[in-house]
């Protein structure tokens, strides 16, 4: 129920936006979260679940707020 209300609210807020741009933005955020975890899991033998979560959080934060890095 809450997720549906959030989707409706975001739909109202972004009413005049370009849909293709918003989809591209969503894919970019997802890629910035998933790519570090994927790359590290292939290259680092002792990569753990905690490391995957940390790399996903750092990748997302770096994309959303690039001035912090």
Secondary structure by P-SEA (a helix, b strand, c coil): caaaaaaaaaaaaaccccaaaaaaaaaaaaaaacaaaaaaaaccccccaaaaaaaaaaaaaaaaccccc
